[in-house]
Amino acid sequence: MSDLTEAKESIFEILALTRKSLVMPEPSVGKIDAFLMGYQLCLGDRGMVPRHLLEFHEFQGEWLATRLGQPFPSPLGWAMRVRQSFATEHDAFVGFFELMDEFCRQKGITITPLA
């Protein structure tokens, strides 16, 4: 991001970078979760709660649990729920992005790849 205080980019656009493994050489939903925690803390320190973070909370909460056929609420975090739904870490990583794409299509969220 050119200016973090503006938070112009959607979290979904930022996550699209991880799909290409530009951010993490060893794909893992746990690493995506850790990245998101840091990103949210950074924005929170600046008093920001962009709309796209609220959309992501909707994705990682009830929508994801319902889609995976899991109870909601659950003591498990979203990353653990995704990981347990797939045979391997790689499958979970790929599956996460497929689920994210499905959510975005359903909600009419456009993901514009960052340059």
Secondary structure, DSSP 8 states (H G I E B T S, - for coil): ---TTT--S-HHHHHHHHHTTSS-SS--HHHHHHHHHHHHHHHHHTT---HHHHHHHHIIIIIHHHHTT--SS-SS-HHHHHHHTSSSHHHHHHHHHHHHHHHHHHHT-------
